[in-house]
Amino acid sequence: MSDASQPSVPPPGSAVAGSVLVYDRIGKNKRQTWLLMILFVLFIAALVAVILLAVGVGPTTMPPVLGIVGVLLIGYALISYYASTSVVLGISGAHEVTKEEEWEFVRRVENLSIGAGLPMPRTWVLEDSAPNAFATGRDPYHSHVVATRGLLDKLEPIELEGVIAHEMSHIGNYDIRTMTVVTVLVGLVALISDFFLRYTMFGAGSRRGSRDQGGNAAIVYLVIAIVGAILAPLIAQIIRMAISRNREYLADASGALLCRNPGALARALEKISDDTEPLEAANKATAHLYIANPLKDHESFLNNLFDTHPPIEERIKILRSM
């Protein structure tokens, strides 16, 4: 017997005008994220290739050099990947809680993890009165859900469940892994760019390029590489923000599907957005993890331009159209 109080997802082709199908939103954002990830990897490969040409590595010697550089970069990426969760939790200042300590919070995480078919994440509370939450970890088997004290105190239980469903969707969709990988890739771009710019400061790249390649070709490669190294961190950040925004839309749609109540998540986002208190523990390195931008005391044109979150009004509008 069906329960009329539970919202249902209409079958394909039956949506009324102006409505948004949850599955359509999920599919669209997954495709966009994969496209951005592929472009990101190609961008890093192109940057490394141009820099190698600029420092005088010819086509015949490039494959072994690329292999060595690749091994070094993979080593750096693996260390960053496995250490990232501990670093994030340490920066946040959250403490782990049990069901006996935070019954409502942990019980709802447990229920939603069962409903989603996911392992039970470890649960943490951040003692800050600003309402917010985030999920982190390498995969569903090494996942963590963090809620602020303000979130637990200021939301109704059904709204809290909507937020937790959003975070559980980040875990189930492997967003926590995606954003960790993207953050590592951004770090790699910054590391490569910084190394090359320092290298060229002493003229080493210019002299070697002129000696090995000669003439205008070396100068062209060098100019392209310098411009690329300067612009690369900015481009990498733009790609990271685009991926992050897509993942927020995806988690909203998946969270609405999981808790079967998009209106509750929409109300929660409204309350979080209307709360003017900044989250003290957040910074620009971890802001993209939270369900809503926690840097409310640093609003400016540049922060809005480089925001890792889509407009919260747009998210609420989409949720209410589901």
CORDATA-V958226 format. One record per residue. OMEGA is omega in degrees with one decimal (NA if undefined). Layout:
# CORDATA-V958226
OMEGA
OMEGA
This chain:
# CORDATA-V958226
-175.7
179.5
-175.7
-178.2
-177.8
178.2
-178.4
176.5
-177.7
178.2
179.6
177.4
-176.1
-177.1
177.5
-178.5
178.0
179.4
-179.3
176.5
-178.6
-176.3
175.9
179.8
179.3
-179.3
-179.2
-176.6
175.5
179.4
179.9
-178.9
178.7
178.5
179.9
179.0
178.9
178.0
179.8
-179.2
177.8
179.0
178.3
180.0
179.3
179.4
-180.0
-178.8
179.7
179.2
178.4
175.9
-178.1
-178.9
171.3
176.9
-178.0
-178.9
-176.9
-178.6
-175.8
-177.9
179.2
178.1
176.6
177.8
179.2
178.9
179.5
178.6
179.3
-179.2
177.8
177.2
177.3
-177.4
-179.2
178.4
179.7
-177.1
-176.3
-179.8
-170.2
-177.0
179.1
179.3
-178.6
-179.9
178.0
179.3
-175.7
-177.6
-179.8
176.0
-176.7
-178.8
177.9
179.4
178.2
-178.2
-177.8
-171.6
-174.7
-177.7
-174.4
179.8
-179.0
174.1
-179.9
-179.0
-178.8
177.1
176.1
-179.9
-179.6
-177.5
-177.2
172.8
179.2
177.6
170.0
-173.6
-175.4
175.6
176.7
-175.2
177.0
-174.3
175.7
-179.1
178.1
-179.5
173.1
174.3
178.4
-179.4
-179.3
-176.8
-178.7
-179.5
177.4
-172.3
-177.9
173.7
-177.2
175.7
176.7
176.3
178.3
178.3
-178.4
-176.2
-169.0
-179.1
170.6
-178.0
-178.8
176.6
175.4
178.7
177.1
178.6
179.5
177.2
175.5
-178.7
176.5
176.7
174.0
-179.8
-177.8
178.8
-177.2
175.2
-179.3
176.8
-178.9
-176.3
174.6
178.7
179.8
179.1
177.7
178.7
176.2
177.1
177.6
178.9
179.4
-179.7
179.6
-178.3
-178.8
179.8
-178.0
-179.5
176.2
179.9
-178.0
178.6
-178.6
175.8
-176.1
-178.7
-177.8
-177.6
-177.4
179.7
-179.4
-177.1
-173.8
-174.9
175.2
170.5
-172.3
-177.5
-179.6
-179.6
179.7
178.8
-177.2
179.6
178.9
-178.4
-179.7
177.9
178.5
-179.9
179.0
-176.5
-173.1
179.9
178.5
179.0
179.2
178.7
178.9
177.7
179.0
-179.3
178.6
177.5
-179.1
179.4
177.4
-178.9
177.1
176.1
-179.3
-179.8
175.1
-178.6
-179.8
178.1
177.0
178.3
-177.6
-178.0
178.6
-177.1
-179.7
178.8
179.7
177.8
177.7
178.6
178.3
178.3
176.4
-179.7
179.1
-180.0
-178.2
178.7
-173.4
-175.9
178.5
177.3
-171.6
-173.9
-175.6
173.1
-174.8
179.2
-176.3
-174.2
-176.6
-178.1
-171.4
-179.1
175.3
-177.7
-177.9
-174.3
-174.7
180.0
-179.2
-177.6
178.0
178.4
-177.5
179.1
177.8
179.8
-176.8
-179.2
179.0
-179.0
172.9
179.4
-174.7
176.9
178.3
178.2
179.8
179.6
-179.9
-179.3
-177.4
177.3
-177.6
NA
